[in-house]
Amino acid sequence: MRFNAMSKSTRMSGLGLVLAGALGIAFFYLTDPRWGWLGRRSAGDDAIDAVHQLAPGTIVGLAGSGIVLLVGLWLATRRAV
């Protein structure tokens, strides 16, 4: 007899992580002064300085969100043992 509650809860956790990772990627992309739409308004006169100061945070945020997205995809597609 298989117990499917574990696989369902794992799949739901994976889908939650996929959603969180996708929202994180969207947030860091949209608020970046170089690529995003929301960051250009707040950059002002020092746009070059803003790009250089915020680039490490954007890169780390995108990488971390990508990892969360990949882990969520892995959990969502995992089969029950």
PyMOL Python script that loads the backbone (N, CA, C, O; Angstrom):
from pymol import cmd

cmd.read_pdbstr("""\
ATOM      1  N   MET A   1       0.842  -1.172   0.000  1.00  0.00           N
ATOM      2  CA  MET A   1       0.000   0.000   0.000  1.00  0.00           C
ATOM      3  C   MET A   1       0.894   1.244   0.000  1.00  0.00           C
ATOM      4  O   MET A   1       1.805   1.366   0.819  1.00  0.00           O
ATOM      5  N   ARG A   2       0.624   2.149  -0.914  1.00  0.00           N
ATOM      6  CA  ARG A   2       1.402   3.384  -1.005  1.00  0.00           C
ATOM      7  C   ARG A   2       0.736   4.485  -0.206  1.00  0.00           C
ATOM      8  O   ARG A   2      -0.489   4.572  -0.122  1.00  0.00           O
ATOM      9  N   PHE A   3       1.567   5.316   0.373  1.00  0.00           N
ATOM     10  CA  PHE A   3       1.080   6.462   1.127  1.00  0.00           C
ATOM     11  C   PHE A   3       1.361   7.706   0.292  1.00  0.00           C
ATOM     12  O   PHE A   3       2.498   8.174   0.248  1.00  0.00           O
ATOM     13  N   ASN A   4       0.341   8.248  -0.371  1.00  0.00           N
ATOM     14  CA  ASN A   4       0.509   9.344  -1.320  1.00  0.00           C
ATOM     15  C   ASN A   4       0.490  10.724  -0.693  1.00  0.00           C
ATOM     16  O   ASN A   4       0.712  11.707  -1.399  1.00  0.00           O
ATOM     17  N   ALA A   5       0.237  10.838   0.593  1.00  0.00           N
ATOM     18  CA  ALA A   5       0.186  12.159   1.218  1.00  0.00           C
ATOM     19  C   ALA A   5       1.560  12.826   1.184  1.00  0.00           C
ATOM     20  O   ALA A   5       1.656  14.044   1.033  1.00  0.00           O
ATOM     21  N   MET A   6       2.614  12.037   1.323  1.00  0.00           N
ATOM     22  CA  MET A   6       3.953  12.613   1.297  1.00  0.00           C
ATOM     23  C   MET A   6       4.278  13.162  -0.082  1.00  0.00           C
ATOM     24  O   MET A   6       4.856  14.243  -0.196  1.00  0.00           O
ATOM     25  N   SER A   7       3.916  12.437  -1.124  1.00  0.00           N
ATOM     26  CA  SER A   7       4.229  12.917  -2.462  1.00  0.00           C
ATOM     27  C   SER A   7       3.404  14.151  -2.803  1.00  0.00           C
ATOM     28  O   SER A   7       3.890  15.042  -3.501  1.00  0.00           O
ATOM     29  N   LYS A   8       2.160  14.220  -2.322  1.00  0.00           N
ATOM     30  CA  LYS A   8       1.329  15.385  -2.598  1.00  0.00           C
ATOM     31  C   LYS A   8       1.855  16.611  -1.856  1.00  0.00           C
ATOM     32  O   LYS A   8       1.909  17.701  -2.425  1.00  0.00           O
ATOM     33  N   SER A   9       2.240  16.445  -0.602  1.00  0.00           N
ATOM     34  CA  SER A   9       2.768  17.585   0.146  1.00  0.00           C
ATOM     35  C   SER A   9       4.114  18.031  -0.414  1.00  0.00           C
ATOM     36  O   SER A   9       4.415  19.224  -0.431  1.00  0.00           O
ATOM     37  N   THR A  10       4.922  17.082  -0.872  1.00  0.00           N
ATOM     38  CA  THR A  10       6.192  17.433  -1.490  1.00  0.00           C
ATOM     39  C   THR A  10       5.958  18.197  -2.784  1.00  0.00           C
ATOM     40  O   THR A  10       6.641  19.184  -3.059  1.00  0.00           O
ATOM     41  N   ARG A  11       5.000  17.746  -3.573  1.00  0.00           N
ATOM     42  CA  ARG A  11       4.680  18.418  -4.835  1.00  0.00           C
ATOM     43  C   ARG A  11       4.151  19.829  -4.579  1.00  0.00           C
ATOM     44  O   ARG A  11       4.512  20.764  -5.295  1.00  0.00           O
ATOM     45  N   MET A  12       3.311  19.987  -3.577  1.00  0.00           N
ATOM     46  CA  MET A  12       2.777  21.312  -3.257  1.00  0.00           C
ATOM     47  C   MET A  12       3.883  22.243  -2.742  1.00  0.00           C
ATOM     48  O   MET A  12       3.898  23.432  -3.059  1.00  0.00           O
ATOM     49  N   SER A  13       4.801  21.694  -1.950  1.00  0.00           N
ATOM     50  CA  SER A  13       5.939  22.499  -1.500  1.00  0.00           C
ATOM     51  C   SER A  13       6.793  22.918  -2.682  1.00  0.00           C
ATOM     52  O   SER A  13       7.270  24.051  -2.746  1.00  0.00           O
ATOM     53  N   GLY A  14       6.982  22.002  -3.612  1.00  0.00           N
ATOM     54  CA  GLY A  14       7.753  22.313  -4.809  1.00  0.00           C
ATOM     55  C   GLY A  14       7.099  23.405  -5.629  1.00  0.00           C
ATOM     56  O   GLY A  14       7.785  24.294  -6.133  1.00  0.00           O
ATOM     57  N   LEU A  15       5.779  23.353  -5.771  1.00  0.00           N
ATOM     58  CA  LEU A  15       5.086  24.396  -6.524  1.00  0.00           C
ATOM     59  C   LEU A  15       5.167  25.749  -5.820  1.00  0.00           C
ATOM     60  O   LEU A  15       5.254  26.791  -6.468  1.00  0.00           O
ATOM     61  N   GLY A  16       5.139  25.723  -4.494  1.00  0.00           N
ATOM     62  CA  GLY A  16       5.320  26.964  -3.742  1.00  0.00           C
ATOM     63  C   GLY A  16       6.702  27.553  -3.945  1.00  0.00           C
ATOM     64  O   GLY A  16       6.852  28.769  -4.066  1.00  0.00           O
ATOM     65  N   LEU A  17       7.714  26.693  -3.983  1.00  0.00           N
ATOM     66  CA  LEU A  17       9.071  27.165  -4.227  1.00  0.00           C
ATOM     67  C   LEU A  17       9.234  27.670  -5.656  1.00  0.00           C
ATOM     68  O   LEU A  17       9.958  28.638  -5.888  1.00  0.00           O
ATOM     69  N   VAL A  18       8.577  27.034  -6.605  1.00  0.00           N
ATOM     70  CA  VAL A  18       8.617  27.512  -7.986  1.00  0.00           C
ATOM     71  C   VAL A  18       8.027  28.914  -8.062  1.00  0.00           C
ATOM     72  O   VAL A  18       8.588  29.795  -8.714  1.00  0.00           O
ATOM     73  N   LEU A  19       6.904  29.117  -7.401  1.00  0.00           N
ATOM     74  CA  LEU A  19       6.274  30.431  -7.388  1.00  0.00           C
ATOM     75  C   LEU A  19       7.176  31.468  -6.710  1.00  0.00           C
ATOM     76  O   LEU A  19       7.334  32.579  -7.215  1.00  0.00           O
ATOM     77  N   ALA A  20       7.766  31.104  -5.568  1.00  0.00           N
ATOM     78  CA  ALA A  20       8.649  32.031  -4.860  1.00  0.00           C
ATOM     79  C   ALA A  20       9.881  32.363  -5.690  1.00  0.00           C
ATOM     80  O   ALA A  20      10.304  33.518  -5.729  1.00  0.00           O
ATOM     81  N   GLY A  21      10.459  31.373  -6.353  1.00  0.00           N
ATOM     82  CA  GLY A  21      11.626  31.616  -7.197  1.00  0.00           C
ATOM     83  C   GLY A  21      11.298  32.501  -8.382  1.00  0.00           C
ATOM     84  O   GLY A  21      12.075  33.391  -8.728  1.00  0.00           O
ATOM     85  N   ALA A  22      10.150  32.264  -9.012  1.00  0.00           N
ATOM     86  CA  ALA A  22       9.745  33.090 -10.157  1.00  0.00           C
ATOM     87  C   ALA A  22       9.467  34.528  -9.726  1.00  0.00           C
ATOM     88  O   ALA A  22       9.832  35.469 -10.432  1.00  0.00           O
ATOM     89  N   LEU A  23       8.827  34.700  -8.579  1.00  0.00           N
ATOM     90  CA  LEU A  23       8.584  36.055  -8.074  1.00  0.00           C
ATOM     91  C   LEU A  23       9.887  36.752  -7.696  1.00  0.00           C
ATOM     92  O   LEU A  23      10.032  37.956  -7.913  1.00  0.00           O
ATOM     93  N   GLY A  24      10.832  36.009  -7.136  1.00  0.00           N
ATOM     94  CA  GLY A  24      12.137  36.581  -6.802  1.00  0.00           C
ATOM     95  C   GLY A  24      12.893  37.020  -8.042  1.00  0.00           C
ATOM     96  O   GLY A  24      13.479  38.103  -8.062  1.00  0.00           O
ATOM     97  N   ILE A  25      12.885  36.195  -9.073  1.00  0.00           N
ATOM     98  CA  ILE A  25      13.551  36.567 -10.325  1.00  0.00           C
ATOM     99  C   ILE A  25      12.896  37.814 -10.913  1.00  0.00           C
ATOM    100  O   ILE A  25      13.590  38.725 -11.365  1.00  0.00           O
ATOM    101  N   ALA A  26      11.568  37.859 -10.909  1.00  0.00           N
ATOM    102  CA  ALA A  26      10.868  39.031 -11.441  1.00  0.00           C
ATOM    103  C   ALA A  26      11.202  40.283 -10.627  1.00  0.00           C
ATOM    104  O   ALA A  26      11.419  41.352 -11.198  1.00  0.00           O
ATOM    105  N   PHE A  27      11.244  40.158  -9.309  1.00  0.00           N
ATOM    106  CA  PHE A  27      11.555  41.307  -8.463  1.00  0.00           C
ATOM    107  C   PHE A  27      12.957  41.837  -8.738  1.00  0.00           C
ATOM    108  O   PHE A  27      13.132  43.038  -8.945  1.00  0.00           O
ATOM    109  N   PHE A  28      13.957  40.957  -8.742  1.00  0.00           N
ATOM    110  CA  PHE A  28      15.324  41.423  -8.939  1.00  0.00           C
ATOM    111  C   PHE A  28      15.555  41.942 -10.353  1.00  0.00           C
ATOM    112  O   PHE A  28      16.365  42.847 -10.558  1.00  0.00           O
ATOM    113  N   TYR A  29      14.856  41.379 -11.321  1.00  0.00           N
ATOM    114  CA  TYR A  29      14.986  41.878 -12.695  1.00  0.00           C
ATOM    115  C   TYR A  29      14.329  43.254 -12.842  1.00  0.00           C
ATOM    116  O   TYR A  29      14.909  44.163 -13.437  1.00  0.00           O
ATOM    117  N   LEU A  30      13.137  43.399 -12.305  1.00  0.00           N
ATOM    118  CA  LEU A  30      12.406  44.657 -12.468  1.00  0.00           C
ATOM    119  C   LEU A  30      13.015  45.818 -11.696  1.00  0.00           C
ATOM    120  O   LEU A  30      12.883  46.965 -12.124  1.00  0.00           O
ATOM    121  N   THR A  31      13.677  45.560 -10.578  1.00  0.00           N
ATOM    122  CA  THR A  31      14.240  46.638  -9.775  1.00  0.00           C
ATOM    123  C   THR A  31      15.699  46.918 -10.084  1.00  0.00           C
ATOM    124  O   THR A  31      16.301  47.771  -9.433  1.00  0.00           O
ATOM    125  N   ASP A  32      16.284  46.238 -11.045  1.00  0.00           N
ATOM    126  CA  ASP A  32      17.666  46.502 -11.416  1.00  0.00           C
ATOM    127  C   ASP A  32      17.744  47.782 -12.247  1.00  0.00           C
ATOM    128  O   ASP A  32      16.941  47.964 -13.161  1.00  0.00           O
ATOM    129  N   PRO A  33      18.705  48.681 -11.948  1.00  0.00           N
ATOM    130  CA  PRO A  33      18.770  49.930 -12.701  1.00  0.00           C
ATOM    131  C   PRO A  33      19.211  49.743 -14.163  1.00  0.00           C
ATOM    132  O   PRO A  33      18.924  50.601 -14.997  1.00  0.00           O
ATOM    133  N   ARG A  34      19.877  48.677 -14.478  1.00  0.00           N
ATOM    134  CA  ARG A  34      20.340  48.463 -15.845  1.00  0.00           C
ATOM    135  C   ARG A  34      19.267  47.820 -16.710  1.00  0.00           C
ATOM    136  O   ARG A  34      19.016  48.279 -17.824  1.00  0.00           O
ATOM    137  N   TRP A  35      18.630  46.759 -16.212  1.00  0.00           N
ATOM    138  CA  TRP A  35      17.693  45.986 -17.028  1.00  0.00           C
ATOM    139  C   TRP A  35      16.241  46.296 -16.728  1.00  0.00           C
ATOM    140  O   TRP A  35      15.404  46.297 -17.631  1.00  0.00           O
ATOM    141  N   GLY A  36      15.939  46.554 -15.486  1.00  0.00           N
ATOM    142  CA  GLY A  36      14.543  46.620 -15.060  1.00  0.00           C
ATOM    143  C   GLY A  36      13.847  47.922 -15.392  1.00  0.00           C
ATOM    144  O   GLY A  36      14.474  48.914 -15.764  1.00  0.00           O
ATOM    145  N   TRP A  37      12.526  47.890 -15.247  1.00  0.00           N
ATOM    146  CA  TRP A  37      11.715  49.068 -15.523  1.00  0.00           C
ATOM    147  C   TRP A  37      11.585  49.951 -14.292  1.00  0.00           C
ATOM    148  O   TRP A  37      11.491  51.171 -14.421  1.00  0.00           O
ATOM    149  N   LEU A  38      11.578  49.371 -13.119  1.00  0.00           N
ATOM    150  CA  LEU A  38      11.342  50.147 -11.903  1.00  0.00           C
ATOM    151  C   LEU A  38      12.612  50.820 -11.390  1.00  0.00           C
ATOM    152  O   LEU A  38      12.525  51.851 -10.722  1.00  0.00           O
ATOM    153  N   GLY A  39      13.766  50.277 -11.679  1.00  0.00           N
ATOM    154  CA  GLY A  39      15.012  50.824 -11.170  1.00  0.00           C
ATOM    155  C   GLY A  39      15.481  52.061 -11.898  1.00  0.00           C
ATOM    156  O   GLY A  39      16.261  52.835 -11.343  1.00  0.00           O
ATOM    157  N   ARG A  40      15.037  52.271 -13.108  1.00  0.00           N
ATOM    158  CA  ARG A  40      15.491  53.425 -13.891  1.00  0.00           C
ATOM    159  C   ARG A  40      14.950  54.734 -13.340  1.00  0.00           C
ATOM    160  O   ARG A  40      15.612  55.767 -13.442  1.00  0.00           O
ATOM    161  N   ARG A  41      13.789  54.707 -12.773  1.00  0.00           N
ATOM    162  CA  ARG A  41      13.202  55.931 -12.232  1.00  0.00           C
ATOM    163  C   ARG A  41      13.941  56.389 -10.978  1.00  0.00           C
ATOM    164  O   ARG A  41      14.096  57.588 -10.748  1.00  0.00           O
ATOM    165  N   SER A  42      14.393  55.442 -10.175  1.00  0.00           N
ATOM    166  CA  SER A  42      15.039  55.805  -8.911  1.00  0.00           C
ATOM    167  C   SER A  42      16.525  56.074  -9.065  1.00  0.00           C
ATOM    168  O   SER A  42      17.160  56.540  -8.120  1.00  0.00           O
ATOM    169  N   ALA A  43      17.102  55.792 -10.238  1.00  0.00           N
ATOM    170  CA  ALA A  43      18.533  55.971 -10.423  1.00  0.00           C
ATOM    171  C   ALA A  43      18.907  57.442 -10.466  1.00  0.00           C
ATOM    172  O   ALA A  43      19.942  57.826  -9.920  1.00  0.00           O
ATOM    173  N   GLY A  44      18.094  58.272 -11.099  1.00  0.00           N
ATOM    174  CA  GLY A  44      18.347  59.710 -11.142  1.00  0.00           C
ATOM    175  C   GLY A  44      19.563  60.063 -11.965  1.00  0.00           C
ATOM    176  O   GLY A  44      19.799  59.479 -13.023  1.00  0.00           O
ATOM    177  N   ASP A  45      20.344  61.027 -11.477  1.00  0.00           N
ATOM    178  CA  ASP A  45      21.522  61.517 -12.207  1.00  0.00           C
ATOM    179  C   ASP A  45      22.690  60.552 -12.127  1.00  0.00           C
ATOM    180  O   ASP A  45      23.518  60.502 -13.037  1.00  0.00           O
ATOM    181  N   ASP A  46      22.763  59.798 -11.065  1.00  0.00           N
ATOM    182  CA  ASP A  46      23.895  58.895 -10.871  1.00  0.00           C
ATOM    183  C   ASP A  46      23.546  57.484 -11.328  1.00  0.00           C
ATOM    184  O   ASP A  46      23.676  56.533 -10.557  1.00  0.00           O
ATOM    185  N   ALA A  47      23.108  57.342 -12.561  1.00  0.00           N
ATOM    186  CA  ALA A  47      22.677  56.039 -13.065  1.00  0.00           C
ATOM    187  C   ALA A  47      23.836  55.054 -13.140  1.00  0.00           C
ATOM    188  O   ALA A  47      23.672  53.876 -12.824  1.00  0.00           O
ATOM    189  N   ILE A  48      25.008  55.531 -13.556  1.00  0.00           N
ATOM    190  CA  ILE A  48      26.170  54.648 -13.663  1.00  0.00           C
ATOM    191  C   ILE A  48      26.585  54.156 -12.282  1.00  0.00           C
ATOM    192  O   ILE A  48      26.897  52.979 -12.105  1.00  0.00           O
ATOM    193  N   ASP A  49      26.588  55.060 -11.304  1.00  0.00           N
ATOM    194  CA  ASP A  49      26.929  54.652  -9.938  1.00  0.00           C
ATOM    195  C   ASP A  49      25.911  53.668  -9.375  1.00  0.00           C
ATOM    196  O   ASP A  49      26.277  52.729  -8.669  1.00  0.00           O
ATOM    197  N   ALA A  50      24.645  53.879  -9.683  1.00  0.00           N
ATOM    198  CA  ALA A  50      23.605  52.968  -9.201  1.00  0.00           C
ATOM    199  C   ALA A  50      23.780  51.581  -9.800  1.00  0.00           C
ATOM    200  O   ALA A  50      23.596  50.577  -9.111  1.00  0.00           O
ATOM    201  N   VAL A  51      24.136  51.520 -11.083  1.00  0.00           N
ATOM    202  CA  VAL A  51      24.349  50.225 -11.725  1.00  0.00           C
ATOM    203  C   VAL A  51      25.513  49.502 -11.072  1.00  0.00           C
ATOM    204  O   VAL A  51      25.420  48.307 -10.789  1.00  0.00           O
ATOM    205  N   HIS A  52      26.605  50.208 -10.829  1.00  0.00           N
ATOM    206  CA  HIS A  52      27.775  49.572 -10.231  1.00  0.00           C
ATOM    207  C   HIS A  52      27.543  49.164  -8.774  1.00  0.00           C
ATOM    208  O   HIS A  52      28.065  48.140  -8.333  1.00  0.00           O
ATOM    209  N   GLN A  53      26.788  49.932  -8.041  1.00  0.00           N
ATOM    210  CA  GLN A  53      26.538  49.606  -6.636  1.00  0.00           C
ATOM    211  C   GLN A  53      25.531  48.466  -6.483  1.00  0.00           C
ATOM    212  O   GLN A  53      25.651  47.658  -5.562  1.00  0.00           O
ATOM    213  N   LEU A  54      24.561  48.396  -7.355  1.00  0.00           N
ATOM    214  CA  LEU A  54      23.491  47.417  -7.191  1.00  0.00           C
ATOM    215  C   LEU A  54      23.697  46.137  -7.986  1.00  0.00           C
ATOM    216  O   LEU A  54      22.934  45.187  -7.815  1.00  0.00           O
ATOM    217  N   ALA A  55      24.706  46.084  -8.850  1.00  0.00           N
ATOM    218  CA  ALA A  55      24.929  44.892  -9.670  1.00  0.00           C
ATOM    219  C   ALA A  55      25.193  43.632  -8.831  1.00  0.00           C
ATOM    220  O   ALA A  55      24.612  42.592  -9.139  1.00  0.00           O
ATOM    221  N   PRO A  56      26.031  43.667  -7.796  1.00  0.00           N
ATOM    222  CA  PRO A  56      26.242  42.435  -7.012  1.00  0.00           C
ATOM    223  C   PRO A  56      24.963  41.924  -6.350  1.00  0.00           C
ATOM    224  O   PRO A  56      24.728  40.716  -6.312  1.00  0.00           O
ATOM    225  N   GLY A  57      24.143  42.824  -5.834  1.00  0.00           N
ATOM    226  CA  GLY A  57      22.893  42.406  -5.213  1.00  0.00           C
ATOM    227  C   GLY A  57      21.935  41.791  -6.215  1.00  0.00           C
ATOM    228  O   GLY A  57      21.234  40.826  -5.908  1.00  0.00           O
ATOM    229  N   THR A  58      21.908  42.354  -7.417  1.00  0.00           N
ATOM    230  CA  THR A  58      21.039  41.804  -8.453  1.00  0.00           C
ATOM    231  C   THR A  58      21.504  40.423  -8.880  1.00  0.00           C
ATOM    232  O   THR A  58      20.692  39.513  -9.047  1.00  0.00           O
ATOM    233  N   ILE A  59      22.808  40.266  -9.056  1.00  0.00           N
ATOM    234  CA  ILE A  59      23.354  38.974  -9.491  1.00  0.00           C
ATOM    235  C   ILE A  59      23.105  37.901  -8.436  1.00  0.00           C
ATOM    236  O   ILE A  59      22.683  36.792  -8.763  1.00  0.00           O
ATOM    237  N   VAL A  60      23.364  38.226  -7.186  1.00  0.00           N
ATOM    238  CA  VAL A  60      23.142  37.264  -6.107  1.00  0.00           C
ATOM    239  C   VAL A  60      21.650  36.962  -5.962  1.00  0.00           C
ATOM    240  O   VAL A  60      21.276  35.811  -5.735  1.00  0.00           O
ATOM    241  N   GLY A  61      20.805  37.969  -6.088  1.00  0.00           N
ATOM    242  CA  GLY A  61      19.363  37.759  -5.997  1.00  0.00           C
ATOM    243  C   GLY A  61      18.831  36.891  -7.123  1.00  0.00           C
ATOM    244  O   GLY A  61      18.007  36.006  -6.891  1.00  0.00           O
ATOM    245  N   LEU A  62      19.296  37.137  -8.341  1.00  0.00           N
ATOM    246  CA  LEU A  62      18.867  36.316  -9.467  1.00  0.00           C
ATOM    247  C   LEU A  62      19.366  34.883  -9.331  1.00  0.00           C
ATOM    248  O   LEU A  62      18.632  33.938  -9.621  1.00  0.00           O
ATOM    249  N   ALA A  63      20.609  34.718  -8.892  1.00  0.00           N
ATOM    250  CA  ALA A  63      21.158  33.366  -8.721  1.00  0.00           C
ATOM    251  C   ALA A  63      20.419  32.613  -7.610  1.00  0.00           C
ATOM    252  O   ALA A  63      20.063  31.447  -7.782  1.00  0.00           O
ATOM    253  N   GLY A  64      20.192  33.268  -6.489  1.00  0.00           N
ATOM    254  CA  GLY A  64      19.473  32.623  -5.390  1.00  0.00           C
ATOM    255  C   GLY A  64      18.047  32.265  -5.768  1.00  0.00           C
ATOM    256  O   GLY A  64      17.566  31.182  -5.434  1.00  0.00           O
ATOM    257  N   SER A  65      17.373  33.163  -6.458  1.00  0.00           N
ATOM    258  CA  SER A  65      16.006  32.883  -6.900  1.00  0.00           C
ATOM    259  C   SER A  65      15.982  31.759  -7.928  1.00  0.00           C
ATOM    260  O   SER A  65      15.055  30.948  -7.946  1.00  0.00           O
ATOM    261  N   GLY A  66      16.996  31.711  -8.780  1.00  0.00           N
ATOM    262  CA  GLY A  66      17.092  30.623  -9.752  1.00  0.00           C
ATOM    263  C   GLY A  66      17.290  29.277  -9.080  1.00  0.00           C
ATOM    264  O   GLY A  66      16.722  28.273  -9.509  1.00  0.00           O
ATOM    265  N   ILE A  67      18.099  29.257  -8.022  1.00  0.00           N
ATOM    266  CA  ILE A  67      18.319  28.014  -7.279  1.00  0.00           C
ATOM    267  C   ILE A  67      17.023  27.564  -6.607  1.00  0.00           C
ATOM    268  O   ILE A  67      16.680  26.381  -6.635  1.00  0.00           O
ATOM    269  N   VAL A  68      16.305  28.514  -6.004  1.00  0.00           N
ATOM    270  CA  VAL A  68      15.019  28.184  -5.378  1.00  0.00           C
ATOM    271  C   VAL A  68      14.051  27.651  -6.427  1.00  0.00           C
ATOM    272  O   VAL A  68      13.318  26.698  -6.161  1.00  0.00           O
ATOM    273  N   LEU A  69      14.038  28.249  -7.606  1.00  0.00           N
ATOM    274  CA  LEU A  69      13.167  27.799  -8.692  1.00  0.00           C
ATOM    275  C   LEU A  69      13.529  26.382  -9.123  1.00  0.00           C
ATOM    276  O   LEU A  69      12.639  25.557  -9.329  1.00  0.00           O
ATOM    277  N   LEU A  70      14.815  26.088  -9.263  1.00  0.00           N
ATOM    278  CA  LEU A  70      15.245  24.749  -9.673  1.00  0.00           C
ATOM    279  C   LEU A  70      14.925  23.694  -8.624  1.00  0.00           C
ATOM    280  O   LEU A  70      14.498  22.591  -8.965  1.00  0.00           O
ATOM    281  N   VAL A  71      15.126  24.018  -7.356  1.00  0.00           N
ATOM    282  CA  VAL A  71      14.784  23.074  -6.286  1.00  0.00           C
ATOM    283  C   VAL A  71      13.278  22.822  -6.271  1.00  0.00           C
ATOM    284  O   VAL A  71      12.835  21.691  -6.075  1.00  0.00           O
ATOM    285  N   GLY A  72      12.501  23.872  -6.478  1.00  0.00           N
ATOM    286  CA  GLY A  72      11.053  23.706  -6.539  1.00  0.00           C
ATOM    287  C   GLY A  72      10.622  22.843  -7.711  1.00  0.00           C
ATOM    288  O   GLY A  72       9.726  22.011  -7.572  1.00  0.00           O
ATOM    289  N   LEU A  73      11.250  23.030  -8.864  1.00  0.00           N
ATOM    290  CA  LEU A  73      10.932  22.180 -10.015  1.00  0.00           C
ATOM    291  C   LEU A  73      11.294  20.728  -9.743  1.00  0.00           C
ATOM    292  O   LEU A  73      10.560  19.814 -10.118  1.00  0.00           O
ATOM    293  N   TRP A  74      12.431  20.524  -9.088  1.00  0.00           N
ATOM    294  CA  TRP A  74      12.855  19.168  -8.762  1.00  0.00           C
ATOM    295  C   TRP A  74      11.862  18.505  -7.811  1.00  0.00           C
ATOM    296  O   TRP A  74      11.507  17.341  -7.995  1.00  0.00           O
ATOM    297  N   LEU A  75      11.415  19.239  -6.799  1.00  0.00           N
ATOM    298  CA  LEU A  75      10.452  18.679  -5.854  1.00  0.00           C
ATOM    299  C   LEU A  75       9.090  18.438  -6.502  1.00  0.00           C
ATOM    300  O   LEU A  75       8.419  17.451  -6.199  1.00  0.00           O
ATOM    301  N   ALA A  76       8.686  19.342  -7.394  1.00  0.00           N
ATOM    302  CA  ALA A  76       7.377  19.203  -8.023  1.00  0.00           C
ATOM    303  C   ALA A  76       7.323  18.029  -8.998  1.00  0.00           C
ATOM    304  O   ALA A  76       6.254  17.458  -9.215  1.00  0.00           O
ATOM    305  N   THR A  77       8.446  17.667  -9.577  1.00  0.00           N
ATOM    306  CA  THR A  77       8.449  16.581 -10.544  1.00  0.00           C
ATOM    307  C   THR A  77       8.914  15.267  -9.943  1.00  0.00           C
ATOM    308  O   THR A  77       9.027  14.272 -10.658  1.00  0.00           O
ATOM    309  N   ARG A  78       9.181  15.240  -8.668  1.00  0.00           N
ATOM    310  CA  ARG A  78       9.675  14.036  -7.994  1.00  0.00           C
ATOM    311  C   ARG A  78       8.570  13.007  -7.848  1.00  0.00           C
ATOM    312  O   ARG A  78       7.424  13.344  -7.549  1.00  0.00           O
ATOM    313  N   ARG A  79       8.922  11.769  -8.060  1.00  0.00           N
ATOM    314  CA  ARG A  79       7.949  10.673  -7.926  1.00  0.00           C
ATOM    315  C   ARG A  79       7.993  10.112  -6.506  1.00  0.00           C
ATOM    316  O   ARG A  79       9.010  10.196  -5.818  1.00  0.00           O
ATOM    317  N   ALA A  80       6.883   9.545  -6.092  1.00  0.00           N
ATOM    318  CA  ALA A  80       6.811   8.923  -4.769  1.00  0.00           C
ATOM    319  C   ALA A  80       7.638   7.658  -4.747  1.00  0.00           C
ATOM    320  O   ALA A  80       7.671   6.901  -5.717  1.00  0.00           O
ATOM    321  N   VAL A  81       8.300   7.440  -3.635  1.00  0.00           N
ATOM    322  CA  VAL A  81       9.150   6.249  -3.497  1.00  0.00           C
ATOM    323  C   VAL A  81       8.353   5.115  -2.913  1.00  0.00           C
ATOM    324  O   VAL A  81       8.886   4.023  -2.717  1.00  0.00           O
TER     325      VAL A  81
END
""", "prot")
cmd.dss("prot")
cmd.show_as("cartoon", "prot")
cmd.util.cbc("prot")
cmd.orient("prot")
